[in-house]
Amino acid sequence: MRTVRSWFRDTTGGLPRAFWYLWTGTLINRVGSFVLIFLAIYLTQERGFSNAQAGLVLGLWGVGGAVGTTVGGTLADRWGRRPTLLTAHLGAATMMLALGFARELPAVAAGALLLGMFAEAARPAFGAMMVDVVPEKDRLRAFSLNYWAINLGFACAAVLAGFAAQAGYLLLFVVDAVTTVVTALIVFTRVKETRRATAAPARPGDAAPAGALRTILTDRVFLGFVVLNLFGALVFLQHISMLPIAMGDSGLSPATYGSVIALNGVLIVVGQLFVPRLISGRSRSHVLALASLVMGAGFGLTAFADAAWFYGLTVLIWTLGEMLNSPSNATLIAELSPDRLRGRYQGVFSLSWQIAGAAAPILGGLVRERAGNTELWLGCAAIGALMAVAHLISGPARERRAAQLRPAAQPVTPVTAVSQPVPEPAEAAATAPAEPVPARTPS
């Protein structure tokens, strides 16, 4: 009993109160994240749209998300994390209701575009605020706890959404909007502005906001890491696009796919809180390399799966890789982001998921159609192996970069009232378009 208490204290103790408010907001928001889970079914069965029309709406959601992450990251740095989060959450809640009441395709398409923009605009501001409030030594634990909350909420949402849909699809939109507003209220009443005021750039990469885009585009260490994340996301997101098709070809029902993929959330909820102690003090590059190998192996074994238990085994294997990857990814991005550009760095990193969300089903479908199912999954294994090598090679440069930024951090007083100009449209849109991100992303 004492050991359990000690583990719980080591896992959750000592984190700032502001973190727990953000964590609570994450959990509430994710528990109510009904709409994206059932949107494709809603559009085709309830609204009577064709598959192509439903695909268009989902695509516009993704386009809006790409714009939202870019603008949201810029606003988080120039306007502040708190007002950006509030605006994004309230805008998302409003558009959620508007989408629920929309009937004609143009109105539904416009609603999805704006909803994607507002919903994803919150992501960079939230990530930057999380880094702001949690000391560097505690970030691995904090990001693991937040990722645990995301998956617990997602698992609950998948179950609750099914019951809510039986009472009427409009209820999905209403509950989603309400939980989003509750999250906004938590931020508004409990979390102060965390964007830091600094007198002048004090280190390489901590450039003035006017040169933010140039700074990011010339940061080869950071962009290299974003590219590696993009390739990892292309592999990971095959579980949403190609895995259900492969299981269908094996004669398994959609219900069986749902049960198999649920193992992913169950394993994360049960085991994610043990990960920080497992990887603490170990080389991040080695952890990320191992995560890539394990994830690649899990997806690669799908090439030989022909029964539900075998598919379930592959899910458990690549989920272990996901669990190792997520907290290491999040802490590394935090350390590679210069303080004054933290929101924009988070936005560019989020774009890699948006791009992967668009490209993964297209590339997966093309490979499967042209080369075959076996080649698709073995290709995923090969990408995982190449990523592992790339992490080992690029790791030292990333750690040098993180060390270069770390000592120069100066203690400063959080700003409680910020008056900054809204970013120029050209700058806000410059890092641009991508496509849909699934309801849950690992980091």
Buried (B, 14 or more C-beta within 10 A) or exposed (E): EEEEEEEEEEBBEEBBEBBBBBBBBBBBBBBBBBBBBBBBEBBBEEBEBEEEBBBBBBBBBBBBBBBBBBBBBBBBBBBBBBBBBBBBBBBBBBBBBBBBEBEEBEEBBBBBBBBBBBBBBBBBBBBBBBBBBBEEEBBBBBBBBBBBBBBBBBBBBBEBBEEBBEEEBBBBBBBBBBBBBBBBBBBBEBBEBBBBEEEEBBBEBBBEBEEBBEBBEEBEBBBBBBEBBBBBBBBBBBBBBBBBBBBEEBEBEEEBBEBBBBBBBBBBBEBBBEBBBEBEEEBBBBBBBBBBBBBBBBBBBBBEBEEBEBBBBBBBBBBBBBBBBBBBBBBBBBBBBBBBBBBBBBBBBBBBBBBBBBBBBEBBBEBBEEEEBBBBBBBBBBBBBBBBEBBBEBBEBBBEBBEBBEEBBEEEEBBEEBEBEEBEEEBBBBBBBBBBBBBBBBB
